[in-house]
Amino acid sequence: MQQGVFGMTAAQWLTGCAVILATVVCGAASARWAERTFVRPPESAAADNTTHTRTCITLTGKRFEWNYPNPPFGTLSCSE
């Protein structure tokens, strides 16, 4: 077998390119699926969150408004 670019045969080069292409395509597809499934809240939940505002207090005593059901990191408490 004759070695070409970077000391690889043509078959090794094509196999490597196919693996990289498959990784990129599958990564892009799974990122779109994960965004639709986990990141975006349903429309009804988004509407509920905008109508209910909580007041949260940080560890340093600063107060701020929070429109989501889970408390953010670094807070002592959030009102219901």
mmJSON file of the N, C-alpha and C atoms, coordinates in Angstrom:
{"data_MODEL":{"atom_site":{
"group_PDB":["ATOM","ATOM","ATOM","ATOM","ATOM","ATOM","ATOM","ATOM","ATOM","ATOM","ATOM","ATOM","ATOM","ATOM","ATOM","ATOM","ATOM","ATOM","ATOM","ATOM","ATOM","ATOM","ATOM","ATOM","ATOM","ATOM","ATOM","ATOM","ATOM","ATOM","ATOM","ATOM","ATOM","ATOM","ATOM","ATOM","ATOM","ATOM","ATOM","ATOM","ATOM","ATOM","ATOM","ATOM","ATOM","ATOM","ATOM","ATOM","ATOM","ATOM","ATOM","ATOM","ATOM","ATOM","ATOM","ATOM","ATOM","ATOM","ATOM","ATOM","ATOM","ATOM","ATOM","ATOM","ATOM","ATOM","ATOM","ATOM","ATOM","ATOM","ATOM","ATOM","ATOM","ATOM","ATOM","ATOM","ATOM","ATOM","ATOM","ATOM","ATOM","ATOM","ATOM","ATOM","ATOM","ATOM","ATOM","ATOM","ATOM","ATOM","ATOM","ATOM","ATOM","ATOM","ATOM","ATOM","ATOM","ATOM","ATOM","ATOM","ATOM","ATOM","ATOM","ATOM","ATOM","ATOM","ATOM","ATOM","ATOM","ATOM","ATOM","ATOM","ATOM","ATOM","ATOM","ATOM","ATOM","ATOM","ATOM","ATOM","ATOM","ATOM","ATOM","ATOM","ATOM","ATOM","ATOM","ATOM","ATOM","ATOM","ATOM","ATOM","ATOM","ATOM","ATOM","ATOM","ATOM","ATOM","ATOM","ATOM","ATOM","ATOM","ATOM","ATOM","ATOM","ATOM","ATOM","ATOM","ATOM","ATOM","ATOM","ATOM","ATOM","ATOM","ATOM","ATOM","ATOM","ATOM","ATOM","ATOM","ATOM","ATOM","ATOM","ATOM","ATOM","ATOM","ATOM","ATOM","ATOM","ATOM","ATOM","ATOM","ATOM","ATOM","ATOM","ATOM","ATOM","ATOM","ATOM","ATOM","ATOM","ATOM","ATOM","ATOM","ATOM","ATOM","ATOM","ATOM","ATOM","ATOM","ATOM","ATOM","ATOM","ATOM","ATOM","ATOM","ATOM","ATOM","ATOM","ATOM","ATOM","ATOM","ATOM","ATOM","ATOM","ATOM","ATOM","ATOM","ATOM","ATOM","ATOM","ATOM","ATOM","ATOM","ATOM","ATOM","ATOM","ATOM","ATOM","ATOM","ATOM","ATOM","ATOM","ATOM","ATOM","ATOM","ATOM","ATOM","ATOM","ATOM","ATOM","ATOM","ATOM","ATOM","ATOM","ATOM","ATOM","ATOM","ATOM","ATOM"],
"id":[1,2,3,4,5,6,7,8,9,10,11,12,13,14,15,16,17,18,19,20,21,22,23,24,25,26,27,28,29,30,31,32,33,34,35,36,37,38,39,40,41,42,43,44,45,46,47,48,49,50,51,52,53,54,55,56,57,58,59,60,61,62,63,64,65,66,67,68,69,70,71,72,73,74,75,76,77,78,79,80,81,82,83,84,85,86,87,88,89,90,91,92,93,94,95,96,97,98,99,100,101,102,103,104,105,106,107,108,109,110,111,112,113,114,115,116,117,118,119,120,121,122,123,124,125,126,127,128,129,130,131,132,133,134,135,136,137,138,139,140,141,142,143,144,145,146,147,148,149,150,151,152,153,154,155,156,157,158,159,160,161,162,163,164,165,166,167,168,169,170,171,172,173,174,175,176,177,178,179,180,181,182,183,184,185,186,187,188,189,190,191,192,193,194,195,196,197,198,199,200,201,202,203,204,205,206,207,208,209,210,211,212,213,214,215,216,217,218,219,220,221,222,223,224,225,226,227,228,229,230,231,232,233,234,235,236,237,238,239,240],
"type_symbol":["N","C","C","N","C","C","N","C","C","N","C","C","N","C","C","N","C","C","N","C","C","N","C","C","N","C","C","N","C","C","N","C","C","N","C","C","N","C","C","N","C","C","N","C","C","N","C","C","N","C","C","N","C","C","N","C","C","N","C","C","N","C","C","N","C","C","N","C","C","N","C","C","N","C","C","N","C","C","N","C","C","N","C","C","N","C","C","N","C","C","N","C","C","N","C","C","N","C","C","N","C","C","N","C","C","N","C","C","N","C","C","N","C","C","N","C","C","N","C","C","N","C","C","N","C","C","N","C","C","N","C","C","N","C","C","N","C","C","N","C","C","N","C","C","N","C","C","N","C","C","N","C","C","N","C","C","N","C","C","N","C","C","N","C","C","N","C","C","N","C","C","N","C","C","N","C","C","N","C","C","N","C","C","N","C","C","N","C","C","N","C","C","N","C","C","N","C","C","N","C","C","N","C","C","N","C","C","N","C","C","N","C","C","N","C","C","N","C","C","N","C","C","N","C","C","N","C","C","N","C","C","N","C","C","N","C","C","N","C","C"],
"label_atom_id":["N","CA","C","N","CA","C","N","CA","C","N","CA","C","N","CA","C","N","CA","C","N","CA","C","N","CA","C","N","CA","C","N","CA","C","N","CA","C","N","CA","C","N","CA","C","N","CA","C","N","CA","C","N","CA","C","N","CA","C","N","CA","C","N","CA","C","N","CA","C","N","CA","C","N","CA","C","N","CA","C","N","CA","C","N","CA","C","N","CA","C","N","CA","C","N","CA","C","N","CA","C","N","CA","C","N","CA","C","N","CA","C","N","CA","C","N","CA","C","N","CA","C","N","CA","C","N","CA","C","N","CA","C","N","CA","C","N","CA","C","N","CA","C","N","CA","C","N","CA","C","N","CA","C","N","CA","C","N","CA","C","N","CA","C","N","CA","C","N","CA","C","N","CA","C","N","CA","C","N","CA","C","N","CA","C","N","CA","C","N","CA","C","N","CA","C","N","CA","C","N","CA","C","N","CA","C","N","CA","C","N","CA","C","N","CA","C","N","CA","C","N","CA","C","N","CA","C","N","CA","C","N","CA","C","N","CA","C","N","CA","C","N","CA","C","N","CA","C","N","CA","C","N","CA","C","N","CA","C","N","CA","C","N","CA","C","N","CA","C","N","CA","C","N","CA","C","N","CA","C"],
"label_alt_id":[null,null,null,null,null,null,null,null,null,null,null,null,null,null,null,null,null,null,null,null,null,null,null,null,null,null,null,null,null,null,null,null,null,null,null,null,null,null,null,null,null,null,null,null,null,null,null,null,null,null,null,null,null,null,null,null,null,null,null,null,null,null,null,null,null,null,null,null,null,null,null,null,null,null,null,null,null,null,null,null,null,null,null,null,null,null,null,null,null,null,null,null,null,null,null,null,null,null,null,null,null,null,null,null,null,null,null,null,null,null,null,null,null,null,null,null,null,null,null,null,null,null,null,null,null,null,null,null,null,null,null,null,null,null,null,null,null,null,null,null,null,null,null,null,null,null,null,null,null,null,null,null,null,null,null,null,null,null,null,null,null,null,null,null,null,null,null,null,null,null,null,null,null,null,null,null,null,null,null,null,null,null,null,null,null,null,null,null,null,null,null,null,null,null,null,null,null,null,null,null,null,null,null,null,null,null,null,null,null,null,null,null,null,null,null,null,null,null,null,null,null,null,null,null,null,null,null,null,null,null,null,null,null,null,null,null,null,null,null,null],
"label_comp_id":["MET","MET","MET","GLN","GLN","GLN","GLN","GLN","GLN","GLY","GLY","GLY","VAL","VAL","VAL","PHE","PHE","PHE","GLY","GLY","GLY","MET","MET","MET","THR","THR","THR","ALA","ALA","ALA","ALA","ALA","ALA","GLN","GLN","GLN","TRP","TRP","TRP","LEU","LEU","LEU","THR","THR","THR","GLY","GLY","GLY","CYS","CYS","CYS","ALA","ALA","ALA","VAL","VAL","VAL","ILE","ILE","ILE","LEU","LEU","LEU","ALA","ALA","ALA","THR","THR","THR","VAL","VAL","VAL","VAL","VAL","VAL","CYS","CYS","CYS","GLY","GLY","GLY","ALA","ALA","ALA","ALA","ALA","ALA","SER","SER","SER","ALA","ALA","ALA","ARG","ARG","ARG","TRP","TRP","TRP","ALA","ALA","ALA","GLU","GLU","GLU","ARG","ARG","ARG","THR","THR","THR","PHE","PHE","PHE","VAL","VAL","VAL","ARG","ARG","ARG","PRO","PRO","PRO","PRO","PRO","PRO","GLU","GLU","GLU","SER","SER","SER","ALA","ALA","ALA","ALA","ALA","ALA","ALA","ALA","ALA","ASP","ASP","ASP","ASN","ASN","ASN","THR","THR","THR","THR","THR","THR","HIS","HIS","HIS","THR","THR","THR","ARG","ARG","ARG","THR","THR","THR","CYS","CYS","CYS","ILE","ILE","ILE","THR","THR","THR","LEU","LEU","LEU","THR","THR","THR","GLY","GLY","GLY","LYS","LYS","LYS","ARG","ARG","ARG","PHE","PHE","PHE","GLU","GLU","GLU","TRP","TRP","TRP","ASN","ASN","ASN","TYR","TYR","TYR","PRO","PRO","PRO","ASN","ASN","ASN","PRO","PRO","PRO","PRO","PRO","PRO","PHE","PHE","PHE","GLY","GLY","GLY","THR","THR","THR","LEU","LEU","LEU","SER","SER","SER","CYS","CYS","CYS","SER","SER","SER","GLU","GLU","GLU"],
"label_asym_id":["A","A","A","A","A","A","A","A","A","A","A","A","A","A","A","A","A","A","A","A","A","A","A","A","A","A","A","A","A","A","A","A","A","A","A","A","A","A","A","A","A","A","A","A","A","A","A","A","A","A","A","A","A","A","A","A","A","A","A","A","A","A","A","A","A","A","A","A","A","A","A","A","A","A","A","A","A","A","A","A","A","A","A","A","A","A","A","A","A","A","A","A","A","A","A","A","A","A","A","A","A","A","A","A","A","A","A","A","A","A","A","A","A","A","A","A","A","A","A","A","A","A","A","A","A","A","A","A","A","A","A","A","A","A","A","A","A","A","A","A","A","A","A","A","A","A","A","A","A","A","A","A","A","A","A","A","A","A","A","A","A","A","A","A","A","A","A","A","A","A","A","A","A","A","A","A","A","A","A","A","A","A","A","A","A","A","A","A","A","A","A","A","A","A","A","A","A","A","A","A","A","A","A","A","A","A","A","A","A","A","A","A","A","A","A","A","A","A","A","A","A","A","A","A","A","A","A","A","A","A","A","A","A","A","A","A","A","A","A","A"],
"label_entity_id":["1","1","1","1","1","1","1","1","1","1","1","1","1","1","1","1","1","1","1","1","1","1","1","1","1","1","1","1","1","1","1","1","1","1","1","1","1","1","1","1","1","1","1","1","1","1","1","1","1","1","1","1","1","1","1","1","1","1","1","1","1","1","1","1","1","1","1","1","1","1","1","1","1","1","1","1","1","1","1","1","1","1","1","1","1","1","1","1","1","1","1","1","1","1","1","1","1","1","1","1","1","1","1","1","1","1","1","1","1","1","1","1","1","1","1","1","1","1","1","1","1","1","1","1","1","1","1","1","1","1","1","1","1","1","1","1","1","1","1","1","1","1","1","1","1","1","1","1","1","1","1","1","1","1","1","1","1","1","1","1","1","1","1","1","1","1","1","1","1","1","1","1","1","1","1","1","1","1","1","1","1","1","1","1","1","1","1","1","1","1","1","1","1","1","1","1","1","1","1","1","1","1","1","1","1","1","1","1","1","1","1","1","1","1","1","1","1","1","1","1","1","1","1","1","1","1","1","1","1","1","1","1","1","1","1","1","1","1","1","1"],
"label_seq_id":[1,1,1,2,2,2,3,3,3,4,4,4,5,5,5,6,6,6,7,7,7,8,8,8,9,9,9,10,10,10,11,11,11,12,12,12,13,13,13,14,14,14,15,15,15,16,16,16,17,17,17,18,18,18,19,19,19,20,20,20,21,21,21,22,22,22,23,23,23,24,24,24,25,25,25,26,26,26,27,27,27,28,28,28,29,29,29,30,30,30,31,31,31,32,32,32,33,33,33,34,34,34,35,35,35,36,36,36,37,37,37,38,38,38,39,39,39,40,40,40,41,41,41,42,42,42,43,43,43,44,44,44,45,45,45,46,46,46,47,47,47,48,48,48,49,49,49,50,50,50,51,51,51,52,52,52,53,53,53,54,54,54,55,55,55,56,56,56,57,57,57,58,58,58,59,59,59,60,60,60,61,61,61,62,62,62,63,63,63,64,64,64,65,65,65,66,66,66,67,67,67,68,68,68,69,69,69,70,70,70,71,71,71,72,72,72,73,73,73,74,74,74,75,75,75,76,76,76,77,77,77,78,78,78,79,79,79,80,80,80],
"pdbx_PDB_ins_code":[null,null,null,null,null,null,null,null,null,null,null,null,null,null,null,null,null,null,null,null,null,null,null,null,null,null,null,null,null,null,null,null,null,null,null,null,null,null,null,null,null,null,null,null,null,null,null,null,null,null,null,null,null,null,null,null,null,null,null,null,null,null,null,null,null,null,null,null,null,null,null,null,null,null,null,null,null,null,null,null,null,null,null,null,null,null,null,null,null,null,null,null,null,null,null,null,null,null,null,null,null,null,null,null,null,null,null,null,null,null,null,null,null,null,null,null,null,null,null,null,null,null,null,null,null,null,null,null,null,null,null,null,null,null,null,null,null,null,null,null,null,null,null,null,null,null,null,null,null,null,null,null,null,null,null,null,null,null,null,null,null,null,null,null,null,null,null,null,null,null,null,null,null,null,null,null,null,null,null,null,null,null,null,null,null,null,null,null,null,null,null,null,null,null,null,null,null,null,null,null,null,null,null,null,null,null,null,null,null,null,null,null,null,null,null,null,null,null,null,null,null,null,null,null,null,null,null,null,null,null,null,null,null,null,null,null,null,null,null,null],
"Cartn_x":[0.835,0.0,0.876,0.445,1.195,0.622,1.499,1.072,1.097,0.048,-0.071,0.088,-0.857,-0.824,-0.841,0.034,0.122,0.382,0.967,1.321,0.132,-0.985,-2.174,-2.474,-3.111,-3.558,-4.828,-5.229,-6.441,-7.67,-7.72,-8.862,-8.927,-7.778,-7.758,-8.186,-7.735,-8.082,-9.589,-10.181,-11.622,-12.428,-11.968,-12.655,-12.633,-11.497,-11.391,-12.304,-12.36,-13.25,-14.712,-15.075,-16.451,-16.823,-15.904,-16.166,-16.365,-15.521,-15.647,-16.961,-17.313,-18.573,-19.772,-19.756,-20.864,-20.974,-19.841,-19.855,-20.485,-20.125,-20.668,-22.17,-22.584,-24.003,-24.842,-24.392,-25.142,-25.146,-24.045,-23.999,-24.984,-25.053,-26.0,-27.442,-27.723,-29.085,-29.474,-28.565,-28.908,-29.022,-28.26,-28.377,-29.747,-30.224,-31.563,-32.636,-32.503,-33.467,-33.455,-32.261,-32.151,-32.723,-32.511,-33.049,-34.571,-35.152,-36.615,-37.168,-36.456,-36.973,-36.75,-35.564,-35.218,-35.127,-34.737,-34.432,-35.664,-36.441,-37.602,-38.777,-39.338,-40.516,-41.744,-42.723,-43.972,-44.613,-45.432,-46.044,-46.895,-47.604,-48.449,-47.598,-46.477,-45.597,-44.958,-44.62,-44.033,-45.047,-46.302,-47.336,-47.546,-47.49,-47.657,-46.512,-45.305,-44.143,-44.141,-44.672,-44.648,-45.665,-46.695,-47.709,-47.365,-46.46,-46.125,-44.679,-44.486,-43.152,-42.808,-41.622,-41.135,-40.055,-39.942,-38.845,-37.852,-36.611,-35.567,-34.529,-33.848,-32.807,-31.515,-30.439,-29.149,-28.456,-27.321,-26.546,-26.032,-25.875,-25.398,-26.532,-27.803,-28.94,-29.582,-29.107,-29.692,-30.992,-32.027,-33.325,-33.461,-34.121,-34.37,-35.608,-36.191,-37.388,-36.974,-37.743,-37.442,-38.752,-38.866,-40.123,-40.178,-39.266,-39.211,-39.514,-40.008,-40.409,-39.24,-38.079,-36.937,-36.096,-35.594,-34.769,-33.388,-32.821,-31.498,-30.407,-29.253,-28.117,-27.655,-27.313,-26.789,-27.857,-29.063,-30.117,-30.411,-30.74,-31.18,-32.614,-33.476,-34.884,-35.555,-36.708,-37.566,-39.002,-39.748,-41.152,-41.956,-43.062,-43.95,-44.938],
"Cartn_y":[-1.184,0.0,1.242,2.203,3.442,4.451,5.056,6.019,7.413,8.182,9.514,10.581,11.486,12.623,12.145,12.684,12.4,10.919,10.192,8.798,7.86,8.216,7.371,6.928,5.773,5.314,6.069,5.933,6.613,6.105,4.807,4.241,4.794,4.915,5.473,6.937,7.671,9.086,9.256,8.445,8.535,8.088,7.05,6.605,7.693,8.333,9.423,10.587,10.947,12.033,11.669,10.406,9.962,10.007,9.622,9.657,11.096,12.002,13.41,13.991,13.697,14.194,13.644,12.35,11.757,12.366,12.651,13.265,14.65,15.439,16.797,16.758,15.907,15.82,15.33,14.273,13.745,14.736,15.445,16.457,17.582,18.038,19.107,18.631,17.402,16.875,16.695,16.172,15.959,17.285,18.301,19.613,20.224,20.089,20.607,19.853,18.533,17.73,18.108,18.25,18.579,19.969,20.908,22.26,22.234,21.497,21.404,20.688,19.672,18.833,19.434,19.973,20.341,21.843,22.646,24.044,24.927,24.801,25.678,25.159,25.995,25.549,25.546,24.736,24.77,26.149,26.477,27.81,28.088,27.086,27.305,27.585,26.897,27.14,28.518,28.937,30.265,31.345,31.128,32.103,32.145,30.99,30.952,31.655,31.489,32.092,33.606,34.16,35.609,36.29,35.569,36.193,36.103,35.212,35.02,35.442,36.574,37.086,36.836,36.307,36.052,37.057,37.362,38.199,37.287,37.302,36.447,37.302,36.695,37.363,36.575,37.259,36.595,36.388,35.711,35.47,36.767,37.804,39.096,40.028,39.581,40.391,41.209,41.115,41.868,41.205,42.002,41.496,41.703,40.744,40.858,40.05,40.387,39.709,38.466,37.379,36.121,35.522,35.235,34.764,33.262,32.506,31.078,30.278,29.046,28.287,27.827,27.609,27.151,28.349,28.328,29.454,29.416,30.57,30.601,30.256,29.887,29.534,30.76,30.562,31.647,32.48,31.919,32.67,32.017,32.863,32.35,31.877,32.673,32.302,33.069,32.551,33.217,33.136,34.208,34.204,33.292,32.838,31.989,32.847],
"Cartn_z":[0.0,0.0,0.0,-0.747,-0.84,0.151,0.923,1.928,1.321,1.634,1.07,2.129,2.172,3.075,4.521,5.352,6.783,7.074,6.135,6.351,6.381,5.741,5.734,4.311,4.204,2.895,2.523,1.274,0.809,1.561,1.854,2.573,3.999,4.651,6.001,5.987,5.007,4.876,4.682,3.79,3.541,4.758,5.444,6.653,7.725,7.911,8.877,8.534,7.255,6.826,7.051,6.796,7.005,8.483,9.353,10.792,11.265,10.815,11.208,10.697,9.45,8.881,9.654,9.962,10.718,12.107,12.739,14.069,14.026,13.037,12.914,12.623,11.704,11.343,12.524,13.189,14.337,15.505,15.703,16.76,16.502,15.263,14.924,15.09,14.648,14.771,16.237,17.061,18.462,19.21,18.81,19.448,19.17,17.933,17.609,18.396,18.494,19.24,20.718,21.292,22.711,22.993,22.085,22.281,22.278,21.338,21.28,22.507,22.99,24.062,25.444,25.711,27.075,27.33,26.363,26.623,26.568,25.554,25.389,26.215,27.098,27.85,26.943,27.248,26.472,26.57,25.592,25.542,26.777,27.277,28.452,29.689,29.833,30.982,30.889,29.684,29.506,29.877,29.54,29.89,31.398,32.054,33.506,34.215,33.713,34.353,34.262,33.186,33.032,33.938,34.37,35.217,36.7,37.079,38.484,38.728,39.349,39.629,41.086,41.304,42.656,43.001,44.267,44.751,45.447,44.971,45.53,46.25,47.214,47.984,47.811,47.397,47.211,48.554,48.514,49.732,50.344,49.524,50.027,50.43,50.295,50.713,49.614,48.393,47.282,46.835,46.593,46.143,44.635,43.959,42.524,42.163,41.022,40.521,39.734,39.867,39.181,38.708,37.398,36.805,36.567,37.123,36.855,38.12,37.988,39.174,40.04,39.459,40.251,40.705,41.923,42.385,41.725,41.422,40.808,41.816,41.318,42.152,42.961,44.189,45.022,45.705,45.883,46.579,47.929,48.888,50.191,50.112,49.468,49.374,48.26,47.837,46.859,47.372,47.172,47.59,46.687,47.173,46.377,45.724],
"occupancy":[1.0,1.0,1.0,1.0,1.0,1.0,1.0,1.0,1.0,1.0,1.0,1.0,1.0,1.0,1.0,1.0,1.0,1.0,1.0,1.0,1.0,1.0,1.0,1.0,1.0,1.0,1.0,1.0,1.0,1.0,1.0,1.0,1.0,1.0,1.0,1.0,1.0,1.0,1.0,1.0,1.0,1.0,1.0,1.0,1.0,1.0,1.0,1.0,1.0,1.0,1.0,1.0,1.0,1.0,1.0,1.0,1.0,1.0,1.0,1.0,1.0,1.0,1.0,1.0,1.0,1.0,1.0,1.0,1.0,1.0,1.0,1.0,1.0,1.0,1.0,1.0,1.0,1.0,1.0,1.0,1.0,1.0,1.0,1.0,1.0,1.0,1.0,1.0,1.0,1.0,1.0,1.0,1.0,1.0,1.0,1.0,1.0,1.0,1.0,1.0,1.0,1.0,1.0,1.0,1.0,1.0,1.0,1.0,1.0,1.0,1.0,1.0,1.0,1.0,1.0,1.0,1.0,1.0,1.0,1.0,1.0,1.0,1.0,1.0,1.0,1.0,1.0,1.0,1.0,1.0,1.0,1.0,1.0,1.0,1.0,1.0,1.0,1.0,1.0,1.0,1.0,1.0,1.0,1.0,1.0,1.0,1.0,1.0,1.0,1.0,1.0,1.0,1.0,1.0,1.0,1.0,1.0,1.0,1.0,1.0,1.0,1.0,1.0,1.0,1.0,1.0,1.0,1.0,1.0,1.0,1.0,1.0,1.0,1.0,1.0,1.0,1.0,1.0,1.0,1.0,1.0,1.0,1.0,1.0,1.0,1.0,1.0,1.0,1.0,1.0,1.0,1.0,1.0,1.0,1.0,1.0,1.0,1.0,1.0,1.0,1.0,1.0,1.0,1.0,1.0,1.0,1.0,1.0,1.0,1.0,1.0,1.0,1.0,1.0,1.0,1.0,1.0,1.0,1.0,1.0,1.0,1.0,1.0,1.0,1.0,1.0,1.0,1.0,1.0,1.0,1.0,1.0,1.0,1.0,1.0,1.0,1.0,1.0,1.0,1.0],
"B_iso_or_equiv":[0.0,0.0,0.0,0.0,0.0,0.0,0.0,0.0,0.0,0.0,0.0,0.0,0.0,0.0,0.0,0.0,0.0,0.0,0.0,0.0,0.0,0.0,0.0,0.0,0.0,0.0,0.0,0.0,0.0,0.0,0.0,0.0,0.0,0.0,0.0,0.0,0.0,0.0,0.0,0.0,0.0,0.0,0.0,0.0,0.0,0.0,0.0,0.0,0.0,0.0,0.0,0.0,0.0,0.0,0.0,0.0,0.0,0.0,0.0,0.0,0.0,0.0,0.0,0.0,0.0,0.0,0.0,0.0,0.0,0.0,0.0,0.0,0.0,0.0,0.0,0.0,0.0,0.0,0.0,0.0,0.0,0.0,0.0,0.0,0.0,0.0,0.0,0.0,0.0,0.0,0.0,0.0,0.0,0.0,0.0,0.0,0.0,0.0,0.0,0.0,0.0,0.0,0.0,0.0,0.0,0.0,0.0,0.0,0.0,0.0,0.0,0.0,0.0,0.0,0.0,0.0,0.0,0.0,0.0,0.0,0.0,0.0,0.0,0.0,0.0,0.0,0.0,0.0,0.0,0.0,0.0,0.0,0.0,0.0,0.0,0.0,0.0,0.0,0.0,0.0,0.0,0.0,0.0,0.0,0.0,0.0,0.0,0.0,0.0,0.0,0.0,0.0,0.0,0.0,0.0,0.0,0.0,0.0,0.0,0.0,0.0,0.0,0.0,0.0,0.0,0.0,0.0,0.0,0.0,0.0,0.0,0.0,0.0,0.0,0.0,0.0,0.0,0.0,0.0,0.0,0.0,0.0,0.0,0.0,0.0,0.0,0.0,0.0,0.0,0.0,0.0,0.0,0.0,0.0,0.0,0.0,0.0,0.0,0.0,0.0,0.0,0.0,0.0,0.0,0.0,0.0,0.0,0.0,0.0,0.0,0.0,0.0,0.0,0.0,0.0,0.0,0.0,0.0,0.0,0.0,0.0,0.0,0.0,0.0,0.0,0.0,0.0,0.0,0.0,0.0,0.0,0.0,0.0,0.0,0.0,0.0,0.0,0.0,0.0,0.0],
"pdbx_formal_charge":[null,null,null,null,null,null,null,null,null,null,null,null,null,null,null,null,null,null,null,null,null,null,null,null,null,null,null,null,null,null,null,null,null,null,null,null,null,null,null,null,null,null,null,null,null,null,null,null,null,null,null,null,null,null,null,null,null,null,null,null,null,null,null,null,null,null,null,null,null,null,null,null,null,null,null,null,null,null,null,null,null,null,null,null,null,null,null,null,null,null,null,null,null,null,null,null,null,null,null,null,null,null,null,null,null,null,null,null,null,null,null,null,null,null,null,null,null,null,null,null,null,null,null,null,null,null,null,null,null,null,null,null,null,null,null,null,null,null,null,null,null,null,null,null,null,null,null,null,null,null,null,null,null,null,null,null,null,null,null,null,null,null,null,null,null,null,null,null,null,null,null,null,null,null,null,null,null,null,null,null,null,null,null,null,null,null,null,null,null,null,null,null,null,null,null,null,null,null,null,null,null,null,null,null,null,null,null,null,null,null,null,null,null,null,null,null,null,null,null,null,null,null,null,null,null,null,null,null,null,null,null,null,null,null,null,null,null,null,null,null],
"auth_seq_id":[1,1,1,2,2,2,3,3,3,4,4,4,5,5,5,6,6,6,7,7,7,8,8,8,9,9,9,10,10,10,11,11,11,12,12,12,13,13,13,14,14,14,15,15,15,16,16,16,17,17,17,18,18,18,19,19,19,20,20,20,21,21,21,22,22,22,23,23,23,24,24,24,25,25,25,26,26,26,27,27,27,28,28,28,29,29,29,30,30,30,31,31,31,32,32,32,33,33,33,34,34,34,35,35,35,36,36,36,37,37,37,38,38,38,39,39,39,40,40,40,41,41,41,42,42,42,43,43,43,44,44,44,45,45,45,46,46,46,47,47,47,48,48,48,49,49,49,50,50,50,51,51,51,52,52,52,53,53,53,54,54,54,55,55,55,56,56,56,57,57,57,58,58,58,59,59,59,60,60,60,61,61,61,62,62,62,63,63,63,64,64,64,65,65,65,66,66,66,67,67,67,68,68,68,69,69,69,70,70,70,71,71,71,72,72,72,73,73,73,74,74,74,75,75,75,76,76,76,77,77,77,78,78,78,79,79,79,80,80,80],
"auth_comp_id":["MET","MET","MET","GLN","GLN","GLN","GLN","GLN","GLN","GLY","GLY","GLY","VAL","VAL","VAL","PHE","PHE","PHE","GLY","GLY","GLY","MET","MET","MET","THR","THR","THR","ALA","ALA","ALA","ALA","ALA","ALA","GLN","GLN","GLN","TRP","TRP","TRP","LEU","LEU","LEU","THR","THR","THR","GLY","GLY","GLY","CYS","CYS","CYS","ALA","ALA","ALA","VAL","VAL","VAL","ILE","ILE","ILE","LEU","LEU","LEU","ALA","ALA","ALA","THR","THR","THR","VAL","VAL","VAL","VAL","VAL","VAL","CYS","CYS","CYS","GLY","GLY","GLY","ALA","ALA","ALA","ALA","ALA","ALA","SER","SER","SER","ALA","ALA","ALA","ARG","ARG","ARG","TRP","TRP","TRP","ALA","ALA","ALA","GLU","GLU","GLU","ARG","ARG","ARG","THR","THR","THR","PHE","PHE","PHE","VAL","VAL","VAL","ARG","ARG","ARG","PRO","PRO","PRO","PRO","PRO","PRO","GLU","GLU","GLU","SER","SER","SER","ALA","ALA","ALA","ALA","ALA","ALA","ALA","ALA","ALA","ASP","ASP","ASP","ASN","ASN","ASN","THR","THR","THR","THR","THR","THR","HIS","HIS","HIS","THR","THR","THR","ARG","ARG","ARG","THR","THR","THR","CYS","CYS","CYS","ILE","ILE","ILE","THR","THR","THR","LEU","LEU","LEU","THR","THR","THR","GLY","GLY","GLY","LYS","LYS","LYS","ARG","ARG","ARG","PHE","PHE","PHE","GLU","GLU","GLU","TRP","TRP","TRP","ASN","ASN","ASN","TYR","TYR","TYR","PRO","PRO","PRO","ASN","ASN","ASN","PRO","PRO","PRO","PRO","PRO","PRO","PHE","PHE","PHE","GLY","GLY","GLY","THR","THR","THR","LEU","LEU","LEU","SER","SER","SER","CYS","CYS","CYS","SER","SER","SER","GLU","GLU","GLU"],
"auth_asym_id":["A","A","A","A","A","A","A","A","A","A","A","A","A","A","A","A","A","A","A","A","A","A","A","A","A","A","A","A","A","A","A","A","A","A","A","A","A","A","A","A","A","A","A","A","A","A","A","A","A","A","A","A","A","A","A","A","A","A","A","A","A","A","A","A","A","A","A","A","A","A","A","A","A","A","A","A","A","A","A","A","A","A","A","A","A","A","A","A","A","A","A","A","A","A","A","A","A","A","A","A","A","A","A","A","A","A","A","A","A","A","A","A","A","A","A","A","A","A","A","A","A","A","A","A","A","A","A","A","A","A","A","A","A","A","A","A","A","A","A","A","A","A","A","A","A","A","A","A","A","A","A","A","A","A","A","A","A","A","A","A","A","A","A","A","A","A","A","A","A","A","A","A","A","A","A","A","A","A","A","A","A","A","A","A","A","A","A","A","A","A","A","A","A","A","A","A","A","A","A","A","A","A","A","A","A","A","A","A","A","A","A","A","A","A","A","A","A","A","A","A","A","A","A","A","A","A","A","A","A","A","A","A","A","A","A","A","A","A","A","A"],
"auth_atom_id":["N","CA","C","N","CA","C","N","CA","C","N","CA","C","N","CA","C","N","CA","C","N","CA","C","N","CA","C","N","CA","C","N","CA","C","N","CA","C","N","CA","C","N","CA","C","N","CA","C","N","CA","C","N","CA","C","N","CA","C","N","CA","C","N","CA","C","N","CA","C","N","CA","C","N","CA","C","N","CA","C","N","CA","C","N","CA","C","N","CA","C","N","CA","C","N","CA","C","N","CA","C","N","CA","C","N","CA","C","N","CA","C","N","CA","C","N","CA","C","N","CA","C","N","CA","C","N","CA","C","N","CA","C","N","CA","C","N","CA","C","N","CA","C","N","CA","C","N","CA","C","N","CA","C","N","CA","C","N","CA","C","N","CA","C","N","CA","C","N","CA","C","N","CA","C","N","CA","C","N","CA","C","N","CA","C","N","CA","C","N","CA","C","N","CA","C","N","CA","C","N","CA","C","N","CA","C","N","CA","C","N","CA","C","N","CA","C","N","CA","C","N","CA","C","N","CA","C","N","CA","C","N","CA","C","N","CA","C","N","CA","C","N","CA","C","N","CA","C","N","CA","C","N","CA","C","N","CA","C","N","CA","C","N","CA","C","N","CA","C","N","CA","C","N","CA","C","N","CA","C"],
"pdbx_PDB_model_num":[1,1,1,1,1,1,1,1,1,1,1,1,1,1,1,1,1,1,1,1,1,1,1,1,1,1,1,1,1,1,1,1,1,1,1,1,1,1,1,1,1,1,1,1,1,1,1,1,1,1,1,1,1,1,1,1,1,1,1,1,1,1,1,1,1,1,1,1,1,1,1,1,1,1,1,1,1,1,1,1,1,1,1,1,1,1,1,1,1,1,1,1,1,1,1,1,1,1,1,1,1,1,1,1,1,1,1,1,1,1,1,1,1,1,1,1,1,1,1,1,1,1,1,1,1,1,1,1,1,1,1,1,1,1,1,1,1,1,1,1,1,1,1,1,1,1,1,1,1,1,1,1,1,1,1,1,1,1,1,1,1,1,1,1,1,1,1,1,1,1,1,1,1,1,1,1,1,1,1,1,1,1,1,1,1,1,1,1,1,1,1,1,1,1,1,1,1,1,1,1,1,1,1,1,1,1,1,1,1,1,1,1,1,1,1,1,1,1,1,1,1,1,1,1,1,1,1,1,1,1,1,1,1,1,1,1,1,1,1,1]
}}}
